[in-house]
Amino acid sequence: MASRTRVCAVSYLNTAPLVWGLSHGPQQGVFDLSFELPSVCADELRAASVDVGLIPIIELARQPDTVVVPGCSIVCEGPVQSILLVSKKPFDEIESFAADIGSRTSVVLTQIIAARKHGLRPRVRPYPPRLDEMLELADAALVIGDPALRLDPKVESWRGQPVHVYDLGAEWTEMTSLPMVFAVWAAKKSAAHDTLVETLNASAAYGEAHIDEIIRVESERLDFPPELVRTYLTKHIQFGLGEREREAMRLYLRLAAELGLVDPRPAIPFLAEQTVVI
């Protein structure tokens, strides 16, 4: 018997609607499904430990042997609520930031915004998402995913010191007038097959149709208020991958390359479609 396709998904709340069919619906059991931090998903795909991963989009420039599965992504347009830069200084004075070790795309996003809007190249210090320790280590702390959702976005001080909280989804959209794509399904070219598109998009459609169930289950699992989960998954996070999202991906990767953070990638290949040129 042929082995099942190995799929690694992100373990954060924002992934739940994309994988609900795979974990709770008609697509359950089709793939060998696992969950990890975004950075680990990327590493597992790079190492060919899995065939498909929900990976940070910066990895499209670092793993040229991948193709994007079209149809769905993790995206925001405006405030995202789960990608926060908490800083002891105004953004234009930040000299260093501690970066959540689970992050890849958002680390580069912070660097792009710092360079393009403020002319800065702050030092990056990878660190677990523990705000107190991160702010002891650096001027600012980048916290993503569920740990960011546990922070109060209106926090005004840290240990009696004023702080600034920047929602990087809002910062990107203000700078570019485009959505911000954080992650996409990507597959090794050698493992890609057309049924991935059908199955992964069917799983997302199932999640969209069962959003009330997702809110109930995930709020209990994560000990989040149900209204926070509902607002986050229906107002802040989006899951499409249309032309504006593709344009945003191309711009993000081009800006990252201009800063020397990745090598230029001449094109983003999409499974079962013509290549999209950057």
N, C-alpha and C positions, 0 to 999 in steps of 0.2 A: 504494500500500500504506500502511495506517495505521502510524504510528510506534509503537514499543514504549513502554510505560509506563516512565518513568525512576524508578529506585529508588536511594536513597542509604542505605547501611548503615554502621554504626559499624565502624571498623577494628580494634577491640580483640578480644582472645581471647573475651570473654564473648558476642560476637555469633555466633561460628562455628556453634553448633548451630542457630540460627534461620535462617541463610542457606545451610546446607550443601546443601540441595536446589537452591537457586538457583545455587550455584556449582559443585556437583559431582554433582547428582542429576537427577531427572526434570524439575525445573522450570528447569534450566539453559537460558538463552536466551529464556525467556519475557519477562523484563524486561531493560531496559538498566541493568545493575547497576554501581554505583560504591561506593567505600569512603572514608570521611573520619572525622575526629574528631567527637565528638558535637556540639560547638558549630558545626562547619562543616555537618554534616547539617542542623541547625536553620536555619542561615542560607540554605542552598540551597533548603530547602522554602519559607522565607519569601519568597525572591526568585523562586519558581516556576521555578528552574533544574532542579528535579526534581519529580515528581508525588507521590512517596511517600518518607517518610524515617523512619528509626529515630531518633526525636528524644527529647531529655531531657524528662521530663514537665512541667517548669516552663514549657516552650514552649507547652503547651496553654493557658496563661493569656495568653501573649504573641501567639499566633497563633489568634485566634478563628475563622478561616476554615478550620480543620482538623477532621477527624473521625478518631477512633481506630479502627483495625482490631482487632476483638475476637479473643481467642484466645491471644495470646502476648505476652510482655514480657520485660524483663530485671529480675529481682527477687531480693531476698534476704529471709530472715527470721532475724535474728541476724547474726553476723559475716559480712562479705562478702569480706574480704581485699584487695579492690582499691579501696577508698575509705578512705584513711588520712589522718588529721590528725596530723602529727608536730610536737610543740610543745616549746619550751624552758621553758614554764610549765605549771602545771596548767590544765585547761580553764577553770576559773572565774577565772583571772587573765589570760586572753588579751585583748590590746588590738588586735591586728592579725594577719591571716594572709595569706600569699601563696597565691593560688588558681591551680591548674593552668588554663592558658588553654583546654584542651580541655573543661573542665567547665562545665555550667550548673546541672543539678539539684543536684549535690553542693555547689556554692557556697551555694545557698540552704538546702540541708539543714544545712550548718554554721551558718549564721546562725539558723535556726530552733532548733537544739539550744542554741546559745549563749544565745539570748534566753529560751527556755522553761525550760531547766534551770538557767541561771546568771545570768539577768538582764543579759546583756551584749549590746552592739552593736559588735562588733569591726570595724575598718576592713578592707576587702578590697583586696588588691593583685594584680591579674592578672599571671601570670608563667609562663614555660615550666617544665615539670616537672623542674627541676634543684635537688635538695634543698639542696645547700650554699648556692647563691645565694639560694634562697627563705628560708632561715633567717637569712641575713645581712640580708635585706630586712625581715623581720617576725618576730613572736613565734612563729608557727607556719606550717607548710606543708601545704596540701591537695594531695595527689597521688592521681590516679585511674587506673584502667585498667591497662594493661600496665606502665607505669612504676611503679605502686604494687606490682605483683606482684614487681617486681625488688628491692623494699626488704625488708629483714629486719624483720618485724613485731615482733620481740623486741629490736630495737635499744634500747639503754639510754643511749647517750651520743652527742653530736655535738661533735667537737673538744674532748673532755674534759669537756663540759658535760652534765649529765643531761638526758634528754628523755623526754617522755611520748608514747606512740603510742595514738591513739584510732581504733578501727574504727567508722566512722560508721553502718554497717549495724547493729551491735550497739547503738550509742547510741540510734538511732531506735527499734528494737524494745523496748529497755528502757524508753523513755519512753512508748511508745504501745501496746505489746503487739500491734502489727501488723507485717506485712511492709513492706519499703520497695521501691517500684517506681522504677526509675531511668530506664527508657526504654520507649517503646511505638512500634509502627508507626502513623504518622499520614499522612493524605492530604489534599490540598486538596479541599475539597468539590466543586469543579468537575471534579476528575479522579477522584473516587472511583467505584468500581464494585464490584459484589458479588463478582466473581471474585477480587478482591484477597484477600478473606477465605480463600477456598478455597486459593489458590496459596501465600500466605504461611504458612498453618497447615500445609499439606502439606510445605512446605520444612522447617519446624521438626520435624514428625513424622519426616521422613527423617533429619534430624540426630540426633534422639534414638535412632533405630534404628541409627545408624552412629557412635555415640559413641567406640568404640575406634579407628576410623579417624581421627576428628577429633583424638583425643589424640595419636596417632602423628604425624600430619601437622603439627599446630600446635605440638607440643613441639619438633619439628625446625625448623620455620620460625622460631619465636621464641627458640630456644635455651633453653627451659625444661625442667626435669626432668619426665619424663612423669608422675610421681606428683603433682607440683604441679598439672599441668594436669587430671589426673583428679579430684583432690580439689576443685579450684576449680569445675569444670564439673558435678560430680555432688553436691557437698556444700554449697558456698557459694552458687552461682548457681542460680536456678530460672527457669522460662520460662513459667509459666502466668499467666493473667489472670482469676482467679475473683472472687467477690464480696468476699473479704477484701482482695484486691489493689485492687479498685476503691474500697473503703472507705478504704484507705490513701492512694490518690491524691487522693480528695476531701479528706481531712484535711490532707494535705501542702499542697495548693493553698489551702485555707482559711487555714492558718497563715501561709503566705507572704503572702497578701493582708492578713491582720491586721497583719503587720509592715510593710506598705506596699511590699513588694518587687515585687509585681505587682498589677494591677487584679483585683478579684474576677471570676471567671467563673461565671455562674449555673448552668451545666450542662456536663457532658462528653458530647458527642455521640459515639455509637458507630455505625459503619457497619452498616447493615442491621439496626439495633436501635432500640428506643425510647431517647430521650435519658435519660441518668442525671443526676439533679439533685444538685447539691452541697448 
